[in-house]
Amino acid sequence: MDDHLRQELKARLEFYQDLGIQQFYRRSPASKTEKAQSLEPHTLPAPVPAPRLAEQKAKLETVQATSQASKPIMPTQRLSLFEAAAPSKSPRERETLEQIREDLGDCQRCRLATTRKTIVFGQGNPHAELVFVGEGPGADEDEQGLPFVGRAGKLLNRMIEFAGMKREEVYICNIVKCRPPGNRVPEKDEIEMCSPFLLRQIAAIRPRLVCCLGAPAVRTLLGIKEGITKIRGTFYDFAGTRAIATVHPAYILRNAREEYMLREDFEKIRDFLRSK
């Protein structure tokens, strides 16, 4: 066995060890139909319109119009989320992540402020081609003020590397910026208070692709209520860019044998970003 193959085998075994997999099972031989499908050329899924795009734009414009730091503008049919992000500036002078963080301040807009330790705004490249959106901070994130730094974050880092990138090249954030008590799912009113800041973050970064990690992120950004395992790996049109849905890394930590889902979806992410 040559050194290159040995290193690849070592990396994969470490990956499975992080997932908690200690034993391996041999799959039954593939049928002729499955073999034929595996030989078909890979193509990216056709774009699917995001059903709540107009609703999200309207919500964002309402929040911006009432902001003390913003001046209202008249919306037009051609106005995209990216152009509407900073109404006090021209589209070419869109607001920065620093300005959005300053506007967020020591947020007390919902009940999560009473139980959190730290606001977890987001982390990464402000000009990233790829943005990850998760559900909400956990205990480790609440302590450190950074997104995805626990076990799920470690797995996400591995998948980012699997896609041929580094963590510092992407941007990572959540639909809410404060930890829900007991890591429960964020409630509707909490998401409604926090999601406008998320939309502004995406607009400021202007990525090529937004990756929704888990069902709450999919429902918030795309308005899709179908099960995440049914729609994962699908590309959608979203606010002038593209979005893809996949399972949350925490789901894989609880269901180690489903790790192929992340690998398949991150292969699509890798292929999309490499394409022109």
N, C-alpha and C positions, 0 to 999 in steps of 0.2 A: 504494500500500500504506500503510495507516494505521500509526501508531506502535505500537499494541497488537499487531497482527499481526507487525510487524517484530521486536518484542521476543521474541515467542513463537518465531518462526523462528530468531532468533539463539540462544536458549536450547537449542533442539533440535539445531542444528548443533554447538554446543559439547558437548552430550551425546554425539553421535556421534563427535566428535573425541576425547573422553576414552576412548571405547571402541576407538579405533584405526581407525575406518571412514573411509576416504578417498574411496571411490567408491560410487555408488548405482546400483541396478539397478531397472528397471521390472518389476513383477510382471505375469504374464499376467492377462487379465481374469477375474474370478470367474465361476464357473458359476452357473446359476440357483439350484441348491440352496444354494451358499455364500451367495448374496445373500439368499435367504430366511432362512437361519440368522442372518445378521447383523442382520436386522430384528426378530428375536424379542426380547422384553423380557428384560432382565438380571435374573436371580434368584440369590441366594446358594445355594451347594450345601447340601444337607441335611446335618446333623451326622452324623459317623461316629464310633462309639465308639473310643477309644484302647485297644488290646488289652492294654497293659502298665500301665494305671493302678493296678490293685490291687498289682502287683509293685513299682511305684515307691513307692507309699504305704508298703508293708511295709518296703522298704529304708530309707526316710527315717525311719520310726519306730525301726528298729534302731539307726541311727546316732545319733539323738537320745537314745535310752535309755542309750547308752554314753558320751555326752558328759559331761565333768565339770561343765560349766556348766548342765546341764539336769536336770530331775527327770522321771522317767517318768510317763506317764499311761496309763490304761486305754483302749485304742482302742474305738470303737463303730462301728456300721455307718453312722452319720450323720457321722462325722468326716471332713472334707475335708482336702485338703493344706494349705489356708490355715489351718485351725483346728489342724492338727497341727504347724505349723512351729515353734512355741515352747512345748514342753510345760511349761516352768517358769512360763508365764504363762497367763492366761485367753485365750480366742480373741480377745477385744476388745483385748487388750494384746499383740499379736503382736510378735515380735522385729523389730528394725530392721536395715537393711543395715549400719549401723555395728557392731552387735553381731555380726553374721555375719562381717564382716571381721576383727574382733578375735579371734573364735574361730578363724578360718583361720590367723591369725598368720603367722610366717615358715615357711610350710608345707614340710615335708620328708616328706610322706606317700607320695610315689612318686618314681621315678627322674628325672622331669622337673626336680626341684629341683636336680639336680647340673649341669644345663646351662643353665638359665634365667639371665637377668639380673634380671628384674623380674616380680613377680606382677601379672597383669592381672586385677583383680577384676571390674571393670565400670564403666560410666559412664552418667550420665543422671539423669532425674527419678525419685526414689524412690517417686513415686505415679503413674507413667506408666500410660496406658491400653494402650500397646503396648510389648512387650518383644521384642527381637531376640536370638536365640541362634545364634551361629556355631560354628565348629569349634574353633579355638584361635588364640592369638596368633601373629603372624608376626614378622619381624625388626623392623619399625618399631614394632610394638606392644610387643615385648620391650624395646626401647630406651626408649620413652616411658611405659610402664606404663598405656597406654590402649588400648581395643579399637577396631579398625577405623579406623586412622589412615593406612594406606597407600593404594595405588591402589584396592583393593577398598573401603576405607572412603570414599574420595572418591565412588565410584559409589553406594555405599549412601546417602550424604548427599543425592545428587541424587534418588534414588528416594524418600527420606523427604519431600523437598520436593515431589516429584511427587504424593505422597499428601496434600499440603496441611498438612504438619507441619514442625517444625524439629527438628534433632538433639537439642537440649536438652530437648525435650518427651518423648522416648522414653527407654528404657533399653536399653543394649547390653551383652551379655556373651557368654561362650563356654562350651562344655561342659567344657573344661579351662582352667585359669588360668595355665599356664606353657607357653612355646613348645616344641613337640616339635622335636627336632633335624632340621634340613633341611626344616622345615615338613611333616613326614610326618603321616599321619593318626594321631590319638591311639589308643593301644592299649587293649584292653578293661580291663586292670587299672588303667590310669591314669584312664580314664573312671569306673570304679567308685569310685575314691578321691575324685574331684573332684565328681561329679554330685550328691551329697547337698547340697553347698553351693549348687549351681545351683538345685536344687529349693527350698531355703530362701530364696534370693534372690527367686524367682518368688512364693513364698508371702508374703514380706514386702511385695512391691510390690502384689500382687493386681491384675494388669492385666485388661483386657477381652479382650486378644488376645495370644498368643505366636506370633511368626513364627520358624519353624525355617529357618535359612539353610543349605541343603545336606543331603546324606544323613546324615552323622554326627549332626547335631542331631536329625534326624527319627528315626533309630534309637534315640538315647539317650532322648528324651522320649516318643516315641509307640510305639517298638518295631516300627516298620514297616520292612521290608527291601526293599520294591519300589523300582525306580529312581525317582529324584527327578523326572525328566521325565514320568513316568507319573502321579504323585500330586500334582504341584505345583498350587497353586491350590485345593486341597481343604481344607475346614474340618473339624476334629475336636473332639470333646469332650475336655478335658484338665484334670483336677484341679479341677473347679469353674469352669473358664473355657473359652475356646476357643483353638484353635491352628490355624495354617495353614502349609503347607509350600511352599517356593519354592527356586529354585536359588541357590547361593552367588554373590555378585557376582564372585568370582574366576573362576568358570566362564564368565561373560559376557565378562570381559576376555580369556579364551582363545578364546572362540567368539562374536565380535562380532555375527554375523548372528542369533544367538539372543536378542538383547536384548529382543525382543518378549515373551519369557517373563516377565521381570521387570516390564515395563510392565503386562501383563495381570494378573499376580498383585497388583501394588501398586494397581491399580484396584479389585480386590476388597477389599483392605485398607482403602482409602479409603472405599468404599461401606459396609463393615461398621462402621467407626468412626463414620460419619455417621448410621447407622441407630440406632434406639432398641431 
